[in-house]
Each structure stands twice: as structure tokens, then as C-alpha cells.
Amino acid sequence: MRAVVQRVRSARVEVEGALVSSIGAGLLVYLGAGKGDSSRDVEAVTEKIAHLRVFEDDSGAMNRSLVDVGGEALVVSQFTLYGDARKGRRPSFVEAMAPDEARVLYEESLSRLRALGVPTSGGRFRAMMAVHSENWGPVTILLDTRKTF
């Protein structure tokens, strides 16, 4: 699985002008599932997201996690994280997981983050979404269960 994790002061998702979900301070996570990903990848990436130390402690060092600060997560499905633009100008998405399978892992990710004690909201799977965020830092971290774990 791949994730782009951004520290935010707030974030929200709208579909067709209607609010779907919103969070206060925490992490906005764009999450994509690739061919061959499984519940094991969900476990690894959600554990990393919940405990990634990207929030400042009293001395100003990034030493606290989402769990430590009581922050929220907004997880947005994004198959385009598997876009391969090495050839030509149009990305190929052949490494992205099929939508029906990806939906299962996406929903499992939301449940797993909640089980880890993180108040978690989601976007709308396979919808055209407007994602609004106020980045804080900015802090943006790339995670890939095949490369960083």
C-alpha cells in the first residue's frame, strides 16, 4: 500500500458540493492499494500512520504521534498513487488494485485506525471528491509498504 500523509490543522472532503467528512488537527492520508496488497499491508501502514512521530513536543521536536496528541485522521482513497509515468505522458495504472478488492482494504484501513484509538473519517470510495486542507508545517511523508517497512 502507498500513502501520502500530510499533517493538517483541518481537512474536509466534499462530493458534489456536499460535505462528506471533516477533521480538526491531525493527518490527511491519501491511501492507495496495489496489486498483491493484503490485510498485512493494511496492518503495517495503519500502525505506521497512528504512531508516526510528526507532531511537536514541548521542545519543538517532532516527537509525538497522532495517538499521542489525540489527533484525527481523514483517509481518502486514491488509486492514482499507483500511477506510473516513466513512459510517455499518460500515467499507467496497471499496478493499482481492482476497485472491488481495493474497497475492502480501504474500509479495513479505516476500521484498523479506529481500533488503534484514532478518530477516523473517510472520503467516498470511487467518487470525484474535492479535498480541502490546511497543511501544518507543511509536513508530508510518503509511505510504501513494499519499500519502507
N, C-alpha and C positions, 0 to 999 in steps of 0.2 A: 504494500500500500504506500501511497505517497500522500504527504500532507504539506501544505503551506500554512504555517502557524504565525499569526500576527497578534501582537499584544495590542489591545484596544481599550479606550476609555468607554466606548459603547459601539454597538453594531446592531443592524437590523436587516431583515430580508422582507422584500415586498414582491408579490406576484400580481400582475395586472392592477397595480396601484393599491392593493390591499396589503396591510401588514400581516405577515405570516408569523414572525417571531422577532424578538429583540432581547438584547442583554445589556447590562451595565459593564463595568470594568471586568476584563478577563481576556479570553482568547477567541479570535475568529479563526476557524480552521476550515480550509478548503481541503476536502478529502477525496481521493480517487482510488479505485480498486483496479488492479491489473490482473491479467490472465494468470491463474495459478495462485492468487491470494486466497487465504483461508482465515478461519477463526483465530489461528495462531498469529497472523498478521494484525488482526483487529486487537488482540490482547497486547501485542508489543507496542503498537502505535498509540493506543489509548493510555497505556501505562506511561509511556513517554510524555504524552501531552499533559496528563494530570500532574506529573511530577517534574516537568521541565522548569528549571530554575531561571526564569526570565523576569521576575518581579523583584524590585529593590528591597533590601533590608534597611534597617535604621541607619546604616553607614553609607547607603547609596549603592552598594554592590548588588548585582543581580544574583540573589541567593535564595529567593523564595519561589515556591511553585504556585500553581493555580490552587491546589489544595490548601497550601499554607496561608494564602491571602483570602481564601473564601470567594474566589472569583468565579465567573460563569464562563461557559463555552457555547459558542454558536457554530455548529458544524454544517457546512454546505457541501453537498455532493458536487464533484467536479471531475468528470471523466477526461477533460482536456489536459489534466496533469500528465496523462499518458500520451500526449501529442508528441510525435517525432518529426521535427522539422529539419533534419540533417540533409534530406534530399529535396530539391525543388523548393517551392514556395508555399505549397499547401500541406499542412501537417497531416500525418497519417496517424490514425487512432487504433491500429490493429492490435496493439498491446493492451488496450483498455478491456476490462471485463465486460461481458454481455450485461445489459441493463437488469434483467431479472435476477441474475446472480449478484450483481453489484448492490442492488437494493437491499438484499438480505444482509450483506456485510455492513452497509451504511447504517441500517437500523440497529444492527448488533453493536456498532460503534457508539451510537447514542446511548443505548442501554448500558453498555460497559462503562462509559464515562459517568453515568448517573450512579452506577454501583460503586464507583470509586469515590463517591461523595461530591461530584462536580455537578452543580445545577446546569443542565444542558438543554439547549434548544436546537432545532434543526431548520433547514430550509425545506423546500418541497422538491422531492426527488423528480428528476426529468423535467422540471418546469423552467421556463425562462424567468430568471429572478433578477431583481435589482437589489444588489447588496451595498449597503451603506455602512461605512465605518469611520471612526475617528481613531486613527492609529496613534499609539502612545510610545514615543521614543524617536523614531519608529524602531520596532524590534520585529524582525521577520526571520523565521527559522524554517529550513527545508528538512523534511523527514522522509526517508525511504526505507522501508523495512528490509529491502534487499541490499542496501548499501551501508546503512548507519547502525545496524543492530547486530 
